[in-house]
Every structure is written in C-alpha cells, then in structure tokens.
Amino acid sequence: MARILVTDTIQLGDASYPDMEIDYRAGISRKELLEIVNQYEGIITRSRTQVDDALIQAASQLKVIGRGGVGVDNIDLEAASRRGVLVLNAPEANNVSAAELAIALMLSAARGVNRSDKLIRQGVWDRKFLGRELKGSRLGIVGLGRIGSLVSRRAKALGMTVMAYDPYITRHRAEELQVELFDKLADMLIKADFLTVHTPLTDETKGMIGTAELACLPTGAVVVNAARGGIIDEEALFAALDKGKIFAAGMDVFVLEPPSMDHPLLGRDDVVLTAHLGANTQEAQARVGAEILKRTVLALRGDFSQGAVNAPALAPEVMSALGQHLKVGEALGKMAAQLIHGRVRELQIEFSGNFPRDPDPIAVAVTKGFLEPILDEPPNYINAPAIARERDIRVSKILASRSLGYTNHIEVMVRSNEGTVTVGGTVLGHEPRIVSIDHYPIEIKPKGVMLVCTNYDRPGAIGKVGTVLGDAGVNISGMQLSRVAEEGLALFVLALDATPPEAILDMLRNMGDVINSLKMVRL
C-alpha cells in the first residue's frame, strides 16, 4: 500500500482509494516534515510547503509530488527531475471560477454596482446613474485559451457579439466557438465595447494593453483584467478613465499585490476591485483537491497521463539517456516562442549527428517549451503535442545527415505569417547550450534574462547599448557577439541580471542608427 502525505490545507473530496494510505497533516512543520517524509511515496501540497532539493533528498521513497492548482513555484522541478520524481498539478480546476469572475466584473462595472453599494451604505439613494447593457454589445477577448473560451460562451449567452485576438488559436477553433478572430489586436480593439484579457504574463504580454491600445477602444468601453496583473497598464487605465475614454473597469489582479492604499485606481468609483479571487470558489477549491489526489493516485499506479509538469513523465530510460538534450529542446522552444511574431503555422525540428537514443522525445520537449510562454496553463510532456495540434501548429521532425561540427545538434525553425525564426542548440560537456540564432553562430547558456539584438555592424554600437543599460542601473553579466559577414548586420546577446524597464527598452529600440531589432528573452 502506497502512502501519500498531505502537507497543506486542501479539500480532498469523497473518493475512496483502498490501495492508498492518505496521511492528512496540513500545517506540518518543516522540521517534522523532514523527519517523516522518507516514509511516503507521494506528497500533496499547495503553496505553503517548500518542496526544495533538501526535502526531495530526504524523501528516499518519493515518486510523485502533487501540487493543487496551477503554480509550481514552490517545487524544485530540476531537483525532482534529477531524482526521477514526477511533479503533477491540476490547473483546469479553476477555469470556470476564473471565467465567471470576469463576467461578474463586466456586469458590475457596466452597472455601477460598487458605486451604488457604497452610496447606499452612506445613506445616499442615487438613481441618476446610467449603466451599460451587455446584450447587443461587442466583447473583445485577448487570449482565447481555456478560460477565454469559457468567457466567450458565457458572453454569447448574455447576447454579446464576441471577438478575439490570439495568434495561437486557429480559425477553425474560433469558428467552433462562433467567435470572430482578428490577426491584429488594434483591428479588434476599435470594435470592442467591452474588453477582457486572458493571457499569461510574459515579456510580450506585459503592458500589451497600454495608452495606445486603450485609445483604440470606442469611447465608453468597459475594461476587465481577471488574468494577471500588468497585462493592462494600470497608469494608462487610470488616465483613460480620468479622461472619460473608458466608462468603467473591473480589476481582480494588480502588478503589486496587495496594491498600496495610494494606488490611483483604489479611489475611483468607476473601478470594481476584487482581491485576486479568480480561483476562490467553494466548487473550485473542492475540484482542485479532489483532482490532484486522483492524479497523484493514478501516477503512483503507473498512469502519468494527467497533469505531468516535468520530464519524468517520460520513461526513466529516456530521462537517463536524453536528460540534458531535453533541457536544450525546451530552451530552444521557449526562445523561439519569444523571438517570433505573428500567427504561428509550423514548428520544424531538425536533428543532426548522433544521439544517445531516438531523439523523438526531444521534439516533445521543444513543443512543450514553445507553448509555455503563450499559454495561460503550463503544458507538459503528455499534452504538449495535442495542444499544438489543437492550435493548428504543424510540428515536423527531420533527421539530417549533414554535420555541423557537433556530436549532435538540434535546430528549431518557427514559421509564422510574419516571418521565420531559427535557433540551434546542443549539449557541450554535459551542459545545454544555444549555439545559433537565425544562423548567427553563438554560444550561450540557456538561463536567465537575455537581450537579443541585431545591430548595424559599426564601431561603438554595443557600447551605446551598454551605456543606456548602465545608466538605468541594469547590470550586464555576460555578452556574446556574432556576425556572418564583414558588412551588414551583426547579432549580440547580453545576459542581464534583471529585466530593464519598458522605457529603457523603448529607448534602445529607438536607436535607429545602431539597433535593427531588439527582443527580450527569459529562459
């Protein structure tokens, strides 16, 4: 009989598993946990318990770690993978709750619910306020993933016309949902009476709804963010509300949580505020616990098909032979996703040289890495290929006979309607390396924050960029430079200790005599 230790407060549901012994010890101390963890094959946590390398090392029998909810920030995935411990999560359990909150914020903002509630409590019976109806209005959704799709269905039931912007959703999927899909964000915004965002927070989506985007909306639009703080620029939103451009807003998330008491949005009657409550319903919390217990039990029985987050979802012999190559593959996919623009059509993976075994699992790693920055729920080794097919991204594999001077080499080419990006990688001295970007030879460790620039190959170009970053207090921890010809464009990659402020990135992009293109990458 396998034993499972539950270390945090979580509702496990009513299901019975006779072949499992479940020890519920919510709130267990770190000291006691380290003393007894070696008795268990499975651990189930929420966010309180830090499942770090020391704990994983102490858990000599551990096979599965289950994390209730989406995030796995409190789990050392690398240490777990090294030990062959499978990490699971249950991200889908919160979807309905998150979608319903977005709709609730739309309705509350449009009808001035919080404003009227506040006035009545002050003894003021004000019936002059005129709200907005959702029926007959046009809703723009940024991000038509699982939560965005649920929002679209509920909005249609309320009589709204639904539009969406999502470069990674196919027209076929949009047609199934009866949603009009736009290739350009601005083209959707100019028609949207209501706007809601449902994307992950990445360098690409941070501040994506800013001053220019809010200006595109029809006067009197309602704006909602129940996804991640920072997707909608809070200062720009305040300014648009202040000018009367935006009728009202609903905010469940903020850049800094909780927001400070002097945050400008807190003092406005035309903004409905909730405290990051997207997942906070009794039903969602019950689903999370029951689902993560079920998945942990299935994994301990040998079924790894649900919720696997890390590489041990693959067979142990695959991990043993291809562990570092899988890391390269994930890094290449993640980098390509952050370098490409437009609607992605194809992901082509070319293998050359000699690999320890069949490199097919590396293609899965590339696909998983590519999808991670663009999904609101992290993909895993089991579902990544299916998600790519669902989004009509063609994944092809090529075994090449050509030699590129490495024992083995992985090249990833991504095609979109706006262009092509190519990145290459290998394992050097048992360490993953990225060795080319758009055919510029380069060698960098796939880790941390990077500034990837193509520049006009002139004296002092890199120095000017370094000066701007230095003046902004951004430290450069490493640099690699490459050029393919004596004249024309060169490429350089700067490893940074922190992400530069957006204003500094804009300053660099506007150095037209030096910079041809500039992109931020996080690995």
C-alpha positions as CSV (number, residue, x, y, z in Angstrom):
1,M,0.0,0.0,0.0
2,A,1.5,3.4,-1.1
3,R,1.4,6.3,1.3
4,I,0.6,9.9,0.5
5,L,1.4,12.8,2.8
6,V,-0.8,15.9,2.5
7,T,1.1,18.9,3.9
8,D,-1.2,21.8,3.3
9,T,-4.9,22.7,3.8
10,I,-6.8,21.2,0.9
11,Q,-10.2,19.6,0.3
12,L,-9.6,16.1,-1.0
13,G,-13.2,15.1,-1.9
14,D,-15.1,12.0,-1.1
15,A,-13.4,9.5,-3.4
16,S,-12.0,6.4,-1.8
17,Y,-8.7,4.7,-2.8
18,P,-8.3,1.4,-0.9
19,D,-4.8,0.8,-2.1
20,M,-3.6,4.2,-0.8
21,E,-2.9,5.4,2.7
22,I,-3.5,9.1,2.9
23,D,-2.0,11.0,5.9
24,Y,-3.5,14.5,6.2
25,R,-1.0,16.7,8.1
26,A,-1.9,20.2,7.0
27,G,0.3,22.8,8.6
28,I,3.1,20.3,9.4
29,S,6.3,22.0,10.5
30,R,9.4,21.9,8.3
31,K,11.4,20.1,11.0
32,E,8.8,17.3,11.4
33,L,8.3,17.1,7.7
34,L,12.0,16.4,7.1
35,E,11.9,13.7,9.8
36,I,9.0,11.7,8.4
37,V,9.0,12.4,4.6
38,N,11.1,9.3,3.9
39,Q,8.0,7.2,4.7
40,Y,5.9,8.4,1.8
41,E,5.8,7.7,-1.9
42,G,3.6,10.7,-2.6
43,I,3.3,14.3,-1.4
44,I,0.4,16.7,-2.0
45,T,0.9,20.4,-1.3
46,R,-0.5,23.8,-2.1
47,S,1.8,26.9,-1.9
48,R,2.9,26.8,1.7
49,T,5.2,23.9,1.7
50,Q,8.6,24.4,0.1
51,V,9.5,21.2,-1.7
52,D,13.1,22.0,-2.3
53,D,16.2,19.9,-3.0
54,A,16.8,19.2,0.7
55,L,13.2,17.9,1.1
56,I,13.4,15.8,-2.0
57,Q,16.7,14.3,-1.0
58,A,15.2,13.4,2.4
59,A,12.3,11.7,0.8
60,S,14.0,8.5,-0.2
61,Q,10.8,6.7,-1.3
62,L,9.2,9.7,-3.1
63,K,7.8,9.1,-6.5
64,V,5.2,11.8,-7.0
65,I,4.6,15.4,-5.9
66,G,1.1,16.7,-6.5
67,R,0.5,20.5,-6.4
68,G,-3.1,21.6,-6.0
69,G,-3.7,24.4,-8.5
70,V,-1.6,25.9,-11.3
71,G,1.7,27.2,-10.0
72,V,4.7,25.0,-9.1
73,D,7.0,27.8,-7.9
74,N,7.4,26.2,-4.5
75,I,8.7,23.0,-6.0
76,D,12.3,22.5,-7.2
77,L,11.5,20.9,-10.6
78,E,15.1,20.4,-11.5
79,A,15.8,18.5,-8.3
80,A,12.7,16.4,-8.7
81,S,13.6,15.6,-12.3
82,R,17.1,14.6,-11.3
83,R,15.7,12.2,-8.7
84,G,13.1,10.9,-11.2
85,V,10.2,12.2,-9.1
86,L,7.1,13.1,-11.1
87,V,5.5,16.6,-10.4
88,L,1.8,17.0,-11.2
89,N,-0.6,19.9,-11.0
90,A,-4.3,20.5,-11.6
91,P,-4.6,23.8,-13.4
92,E,-8.0,23.2,-15.0
93,A,-10.0,23.1,-11.8
94,N,-10.1,26.8,-11.5
95,N,-11.2,27.7,-15.1
96,V,-14.9,28.0,-14.6
97,S,-14.4,30.2,-11.5
98,A,-12.0,32.5,-13.3
99,A,-14.3,32.8,-16.3
100,E,-17.3,33.6,-14.1
101,L,-15.4,36.3,-12.2
102,A,-14.5,38.0,-15.5
103,I,-18.2,38.1,-16.4
104,A,-19.1,39.3,-12.9
105,L,-16.6,42.2,-13.2
106,M,-18.0,43.1,-16.6
107,L,-21.6,43.3,-15.2
108,S,-20.6,45.1,-12.0
109,A,-18.5,47.7,-13.8
110,A,-21.1,48.2,-16.5
111,R,-24.0,48.7,-14.0
112,G,-22.0,50.6,-11.3
113,V,-22.7,48.0,-8.7
114,N,-19.9,49.0,-6.4
115,R,-20.7,52.7,-6.7
116,S,-24.3,52.3,-5.8
117,D,-23.5,49.9,-2.9
118,K,-21.0,52.4,-1.5
119,L,-23.5,55.3,-1.7
120,I,-26.4,53.3,-0.1
121,R,-24.2,52.4,2.8
122,Q,-23.5,56.2,3.2
123,G,-27.3,56.9,3.2
124,V,-27.4,58.3,-0.3
125,W,-30.2,56.9,-2.6
126,D,-28.9,57.9,-6.1
127,R,-30.9,56.7,-9.0
128,K,-29.4,59.0,-11.6
129,F,-26.6,56.7,-12.7
130,L,-27.0,55.1,-16.1
131,G,-25.1,51.9,-16.7
132,R,-24.4,49.8,-19.8
133,E,-26.1,46.6,-21.1
134,L,-24.1,43.7,-22.2
135,K,-26.7,42.4,-24.6
136,G,-26.0,43.7,-28.1
137,S,-22.5,44.9,-27.1
138,R,-19.3,43.7,-28.7
139,L,-16.8,41.8,-26.5
140,G,-13.1,41.7,-27.3
141,I,-11.2,38.8,-25.7
142,V,-7.4,38.9,-25.7
143,G,-6.4,35.2,-25.3
144,L,-8.9,32.5,-26.4
145,G,-7.4,29.6,-24.4
146,R,-9.4,27.5,-22.0
147,I,-10.6,30.4,-19.7
148,G,-11.0,32.8,-22.7
149,S,-13.2,30.2,-24.4
150,L,-15.4,29.8,-21.3
151,V,-15.8,33.6,-21.1
152,S,-16.8,33.6,-24.8
153,R,-19.5,31.0,-24.3
154,R,-21.0,32.9,-21.3
155,A,-20.8,36.2,-23.1
156,K,-22.7,34.8,-26.1
157,A,-25.4,33.5,-23.7
158,L,-25.8,37.1,-22.5
159,G,-26.4,38.2,-26.1
160,M,-23.0,39.7,-26.8
161,T,-21.1,39.5,-30.1
162,V,-17.7,38.0,-29.3
163,M,-14.4,38.8,-31.0
164,A,-10.9,37.6,-30.1
165,Y,-7.2,38.2,-30.7
166,D,-5.0,35.2,-30.2
167,P,-2.1,34.5,-32.6
168,Y,-2.0,30.9,-31.4
169,I,-5.7,30.0,-32.0
170,T,-6.8,28.6,-35.3
171,R,-9.7,30.0,-37.4
172,H,-11.3,26.6,-37.2
173,R,-11.4,26.8,-33.3
174,A,-12.7,30.3,-33.4
175,E,-15.5,29.2,-35.8
176,E,-16.4,26.4,-33.4
177,L,-16.8,29.0,-30.7
178,Q,-18.6,31.3,-33.0
179,V,-16.0,34.0,-32.4
180,E,-14.6,36.4,-34.9
181,L,-10.8,36.1,-34.9
182,F,-8.6,39.0,-35.7
183,D,-5.0,38.9,-36.9
184,K,-4.2,42.4,-35.4
185,L,-5.0,43.5,-31.9
186,A,-5.8,47.1,-33.0
187,D,-8.4,45.9,-35.5
188,M,-10.3,44.2,-32.8
189,L,-10.0,47.0,-30.2
190,I,-11.6,49.6,-32.4
191,K,-14.8,47.5,-32.4
192,A,-14.8,46.3,-28.7
193,D,-17.4,47.9,-26.4
194,F,-16.1,45.5,-23.7
195,L,-12.5,44.2,-23.3
196,T,-11.2,41.3,-21.2
197,V,-7.7,39.7,-21.2
198,H,-6.9,36.1,-20.6
199,T,-3.3,35.5,-21.3
200,P,-0.2,34.6,-19.2
201,L,2.1,37.4,-18.1
202,T,5.2,37.4,-20.3
203,D,7.5,40.0,-21.8
204,E,5.3,40.0,-24.8
205,T,2.0,40.5,-22.9
206,K,3.3,42.8,-20.2
207,G,1.7,46.2,-20.7
208,M,0.1,45.0,-24.0
209,I,-3.0,47.0,-23.2
210,G,-1.4,50.4,-22.8
211,T,-2.1,54.0,-23.7
212,A,-2.2,53.4,-27.5
213,E,-4.4,50.3,-27.2
214,L,-6.9,51.9,-24.8
215,A,-7.1,54.8,-27.2
216,C,-8.2,52.4,-29.9
217,L,-11.3,51.4,-28.0
218,P,-14.6,53.1,-28.6
219,T,-15.4,55.9,-26.1
220,G,-17.3,54.4,-23.2
221,A,-15.8,51.0,-23.3
222,V,-15.5,48.7,-20.2
223,V,-12.2,47.0,-19.5
224,V,-11.6,44.0,-17.3
225,N,-8.5,42.2,-16.1
226,A,-9.0,38.9,-14.2
227,A,-5.9,37.2,-15.6
228,R,-2.5,38.6,-14.5
229,G,-1.5,42.0,-13.1
230,G,0.4,44.1,-15.6
231,I,-1.2,42.9,-18.8
232,I,-3.2,46.1,-18.7
233,D,-1.1,49.1,-17.9
234,E,-2.6,50.5,-14.7
235,E,-1.4,54.1,-15.2
236,A,-2.7,54.1,-18.7
237,L,-6.0,52.7,-17.5
238,F,-6.3,55.4,-14.8
239,A,-5.6,58.1,-17.4
240,A,-8.2,56.7,-19.8
241,L,-10.8,56.6,-17.0
242,D,-9.9,60.1,-15.9
243,K,-10.4,61.4,-19.4
244,G,-13.7,59.7,-19.8
245,K,-12.4,57.5,-22.6
246,I,-13.1,54.3,-20.6
247,F,-16.6,54.1,-18.9
248,A,-15.6,51.7,-16.2
249,A,-13.2,48.9,-15.3
250,G,-13.0,45.7,-13.3
251,M,-9.7,44.6,-11.7
252,D,-9.0,41.3,-9.9
253,V,-5.2,41.4,-10.3
254,F,-2.5,44.1,-9.9
255,V,1.2,44.4,-10.6
256,L,1.9,44.6,-6.9
257,E,-0.5,42.7,-4.6
258,P,-2.0,43.9,-2.4
259,P,-1.9,47.3,-4.1
260,S,-0.8,50.2,-1.9
261,M,-3.5,52.4,-0.4
262,D,-2.4,55.3,-2.5
263,H,-2.9,53.3,-5.8
264,P,-4.9,55.7,-8.0
265,L,-7.4,53.1,-9.1
266,L,-8.5,52.4,-5.5
267,G,-10.0,55.8,-5.2
268,R,-12.3,55.6,-8.2
269,D,-16.0,54.7,-8.1
270,D,-15.8,53.6,-11.7
271,V,-13.5,50.7,-10.9
272,V,-14.7,47.4,-9.4
273,L,-12.0,45.7,-7.4
274,T,-11.5,42.2,-6.1
275,A,-8.6,40.6,-4.3
276,H,-7.3,38.1,-6.9
277,L,-10.3,35.9,-6.3
278,G,-10.4,34.1,-9.7
279,A,-9.9,30.7,-8.2
280,N,-11.7,31.3,-4.9
281,T,-15.0,29.5,-5.1
282,Q,-16.0,26.6,-2.9
283,E,-16.5,24.5,-6.0
284,A,-13.1,25.3,-7.5
285,Q,-11.3,24.5,-4.2
286,A,-13.1,21.2,-3.9
287,R,-12.3,20.3,-7.5
288,V,-8.6,21.2,-7.0
289,G,-8.2,18.9,-4.1
290,A,-10.1,16.0,-5.5
291,E,-8.4,16.3,-8.8
292,I,-4.8,16.5,-7.5
293,L,-5.5,13.5,-5.2
294,K,-6.9,11.5,-8.2
295,R,-3.9,12.4,-10.4
296,T,-1.4,11.5,-7.6
297,V,-3.0,8.1,-7.1
298,L,-3.1,7.4,-10.8
299,A,0.6,8.3,-11.1
300,L,1.5,6.0,-8.2
301,R,-0.3,3.3,-10.0
302,G,1.7,4.0,-13.2
303,D,-0.6,6.3,-15.2
304,F,1.3,9.5,-15.9
305,S,-1.2,10.9,-18.4
306,Q,-2.8,13.6,-16.3
307,G,-1.1,16.8,-15.2
308,A,2.6,15.9,-15.5
309,V,4.7,19.0,-15.3
310,N,8.3,17.8,-15.5
311,A,10.4,15.4,-17.6
312,P,9.9,12.2,-15.5
313,A,6.6,11.9,-17.3
314,L,8.8,10.2,-19.8
315,A,10.2,6.7,-19.2
316,P,13.2,6.6,-16.8
317,E,15.5,5.2,-19.6
318,V,14.6,8.2,-21.8
319,M,15.5,10.6,-19.0
320,S,18.7,8.9,-18.3
321,A,19.9,9.0,-21.9
322,L,18.4,12.3,-23.1
323,G,18.1,14.4,-19.9
324,Q,20.3,17.3,-21.0
325,H,19.1,17.2,-24.6
326,L,15.5,17.6,-23.3
327,K,16.6,20.7,-21.4
328,V,18.1,22.0,-24.7
329,G,14.9,21.3,-26.5
330,E,12.8,23.1,-24.0
331,A,15.1,26.1,-24.0
332,L,15.1,26.3,-27.8
333,G,11.3,26.1,-28.0
334,K,10.9,28.7,-25.3
335,M,13.4,31.1,-27.0
336,A,11.8,30.6,-30.4
337,A,8.4,31.5,-29.0
338,Q,9.7,34.8,-27.6
339,L,11.5,35.7,-30.8
340,I,8.8,35.0,-33.3
341,H,5.9,37.4,-34.1
342,G,2.5,36.7,-35.8
343,R,0.3,33.7,-36.2
344,V,2.5,30.6,-35.9
345,R,2.0,28.0,-38.6
346,E,4.8,25.5,-38.3
347,L,7.4,24.2,-35.8
348,Q,10.1,22.3,-37.6
349,I,12.7,20.4,-35.6
350,E,15.9,19.1,-37.3
351,F,18.2,16.5,-35.6
352,S,21.7,16.0,-36.9
353,G,24.6,13.9,-35.6
354,N,24.5,11.0,-33.1
355,F,22.1,11.0,-30.2
356,P,22.2,8.5,-27.3
357,R,18.8,7.1,-28.4
358,D,15.9,8.0,-30.6
359,P,15.6,11.8,-30.4
360,D,11.8,11.9,-30.8
361,P,11.2,12.9,-27.1
362,I,13.3,16.0,-27.7
363,A,10.7,17.1,-30.2
364,V,8.1,16.9,-27.4
365,A,10.4,19.0,-25.2
366,V,10.7,21.6,-28.0
367,T,6.9,21.7,-28.4
368,K,6.4,22.0,-24.6
369,G,9.0,24.8,-24.3
370,F,7.5,26.6,-27.3
371,L,4.0,26.5,-25.8
372,E,4.9,27.6,-22.3
373,P,5.2,31.3,-22.8
374,I,2.0,31.6,-24.8
375,L,-0.5,29.5,-22.7
376,D,-2.4,30.5,-19.6
377,E,-1.9,27.0,-18.3
378,P,1.6,25.3,-18.5
379,P,1.8,22.4,-20.9
380,N,3.5,19.1,-20.0
381,Y,5.2,16.3,-21.8
382,I,2.0,14.4,-22.2
383,N,-0.3,17.1,-23.6
384,A,2.0,19.4,-25.5
385,P,1.7,17.6,-28.9
386,A,-2.1,17.6,-28.6
387,I,-2.2,21.3,-27.7
388,A,-0.1,22.1,-30.7
389,R,-2.5,20.1,-33.0
390,E,-5.5,21.9,-31.3
391,R,-3.9,25.2,-32.2
392,D,-3.1,24.1,-35.8
393,I,0.7,24.3,-35.2
394,R,2.3,21.8,-37.5
395,V,5.2,20.0,-35.8
396,S,7.6,18.3,-38.2
397,K,10.8,16.4,-37.5
398,I,13.7,16.0,-39.8
399,L,16.7,13.6,-39.4
400,A,19.5,15.3,-41.3
401,S,22.7,13.7,-42.5
402,R,24.7,16.9,-42.6
403,S,27.3,17.6,-39.9
404,L,27.5,21.0,-38.2
405,G,30.7,20.3,-36.2
406,Y,28.9,18.9,-33.1
407,T,28.4,15.4,-32.0
408,N,24.7,16.2,-32.2
409,H,22.7,19.3,-33.0
410,I,19.0,20.4,-32.7
411,E,17.7,23.2,-34.9
412,V,14.3,24.6,-34.4
413,M,12.6,26.7,-37.1
414,V,9.3,28.5,-36.5
415,R,7.3,29.9,-39.3
416,S,4.5,32.5,-38.9
417,N,2.6,34.7,-41.2
418,E,5.1,37.5,-40.3
419,G,8.4,35.6,-40.8
420,T,10.7,32.9,-39.7
421,V,13.0,32.4,-36.6
422,T,15.7,29.7,-36.3
423,V,17.5,28.7,-33.2
424,G,20.0,25.9,-32.7
425,G,21.4,24.0,-29.7
426,T,23.4,21.1,-28.4
427,V,25.0,19.6,-25.3
428,L,28.6,20.6,-24.7
429,G,30.4,19.0,-21.8
430,H,27.2,17.7,-20.3
431,E,25.7,21.2,-20.3
432,P,22.9,22.6,-22.5
433,R,24.0,25.3,-24.9
434,I,22.3,27.5,-27.5
435,V,24.7,27.7,-30.4
436,S,22.9,29.8,-33.1
437,I,20.1,32.3,-33.5
438,D,18.9,32.9,-37.1
439,H,22.1,31.2,-38.3
440,Y,24.4,33.6,-36.4
441,P,26.8,31.3,-34.6
442,I,26.9,32.0,-30.9
443,E,27.3,30.1,-27.6
444,I,25.1,30.9,-24.6
445,K,23.8,29.1,-21.5
446,P,20.0,28.9,-21.7
447,K,19.3,30.6,-18.5
448,G,18.0,33.9,-17.1
449,V,17.2,37.2,-18.8
450,M,18.7,38.0,-22.2
451,L,18.6,40.9,-24.6
452,V,18.8,39.6,-28.2
453,C,19.7,42.4,-30.7
454,T,20.7,42.6,-34.3
455,N,22.7,45.8,-34.9
456,Y,24.3,47.6,-37.8
457,D,27.9,46.4,-37.7
458,R,29.6,49.7,-36.8
459,P,32.1,50.8,-34.2
460,G,30.6,51.6,-30.8
461,A,27.2,50.0,-31.4
462,I,27.3,47.7,-28.4
463,G,28.9,50.3,-26.3
464,K,26.0,52.7,-26.8
465,V,23.6,49.9,-25.7
466,G,25.7,49.2,-22.7
467,T,25.8,52.8,-21.7
468,V,22.0,53.1,-21.8
469,L,21.6,49.9,-19.7
470,G,24.3,51.1,-17.2
471,D,22.7,54.5,-16.8
472,A,19.5,52.6,-15.9
473,G,21.2,50.5,-13.3
474,V,20.8,47.3,-15.3
475,N,23.9,45.1,-14.9
476,I,25.3,43.0,-17.8
477,S,26.5,39.7,-16.6
478,G,27.7,38.3,-20.0
479,M,27.9,39.1,-23.7
480,Q,28.2,37.1,-26.9
481,L,28.7,38.7,-30.4
482,S,28.4,37.2,-33.8
483,R,28.4,38.3,-37.4
484,V,28.1,36.4,-40.7
485,A,29.8,38.9,-43.0
486,E,32.3,41.8,-42.8
487,E,29.5,44.3,-43.5
488,G,25.8,44.5,-42.8
489,L,24.1,43.2,-39.6
490,A,25.6,41.6,-36.6
491,L,23.9,39.9,-33.6
492,F,24.8,40.2,-30.0
493,V,23.2,38.7,-26.8
494,L,23.5,40.4,-23.5
495,A,22.8,38.3,-20.3
496,L,21.3,40.7,-17.8
497,D,20.8,40.5,-14.0
498,A,17.3,42.0,-14.3
499,T,14.7,42.9,-16.9
500,P,15.1,46.5,-18.0
501,P,12.1,48.9,-17.5
502,E,10.0,49.2,-20.6
503,A,11.0,52.8,-21.0
504,I,14.6,51.7,-21.4
505,L,13.7,49.1,-23.9
506,D,11.8,51.7,-25.9
507,M,14.9,54.0,-25.8
508,L,17.0,51.2,-27.2
509,R,14.5,50.3,-29.9
510,N,14.5,53.9,-31.0
511,M,18.3,53.9,-31.5
512,G,17.8,53.6,-35.3
513,D,21.4,54.3,-36.2
514,V,22.5,51.3,-34.0
515,I,19.7,48.8,-33.4
516,N,17.9,46.9,-36.2
517,S,15.8,44.7,-33.9
518,L,15.7,44.1,-30.1
519,K,13.9,41.3,-28.2
520,M,13.8,40.2,-24.6
521,V,14.0,36.5,-23.8
522,R,13.5,34.8,-20.4
523,L,14.7,31.2,-20.0
